[in-house]
Amino acid sequence: MSVVTSRQQQRQAGRDRTKGACAPGAVSQQIRALEVHFGVRLLDRGNREVRLSTDGLRLYANITPRSSSRRRRAAL
């Protein structure tokens, strides 16, 4: 799950490609394994862009305390 968190943080930080110690192929394999494990698509993959799917965003919100507190504030 840290891969999903890492991906969202990279996206929020302006796609800083210098972060992360994993090769892109290894990250893709880990994400695909998570998608199989959870039975949902976690990323929307386009020609030049990859972003979290609705299910990926939901998972991200559930595994990061900061985003969960934002979600609670937004609901108020």
N, C-alpha and C positions, 0 to 999 in steps of 0.2 A: 504494500500500500504506500510505502514511502516513495515509490516511483510516481504514483498519481499526484501525491503532494508536491514532489519535486517538480513535476511538469507544470503544475498550476503556478508554483512560485516563480519558475523561469518565465512563464508567460507574463505574469504580473510585473516582473522586473525588466520588461522590455526585451525578452528573449536573449538574455545574456548567455551566449553559447560557451563561455569559458567555464561556467559552473558545471559541476557533476564530474564524477570520476569514471562513469560507465561509457562504454562505446555505444553509439546510436543503435547498432544491431542488438546489443545486449538489452538495452532499454526496451526496444520493440518486442523482443521475446518475452521479457518480464510482463509487459503490458498485455500481450496476447494471452499469457498464462493466467493473469488476473481476470481477463474477460471470459476465459473458459471457466475458471473457478466460480465466478459470480453469475455466469450465464447472461451477461449483458455486455453491450458495447460501451467501453469507457471513453473512447476517443472518436471524434468525427474527423476523418482523414480526407483532405482535399488535395488538389494538385500541388499547391504551394503552402498549405496551412494545415496545421493539426491543432485542434482545440478539444477541450473536454466536452463530451456529450452530456445530455441531461442527466443520465445515470452517473456519469463520471463526476459531474458537479455535485450531485447528491452524495456520492461516496466521499468526495473531498470535504464537503460540509460536515459530514459525520465523523471524520477522522482528524480534523483540525479544530482545536478549541477556539482559536481566534475567529475563524469563520462562523462557528456555531454561535458565538456571542454576538457577532454582527447580525446574524439571521434573527436572533431573539430581539435585538434592538430594533430591527426593521419591522418586526411584527407588532411592536408597541404602538 
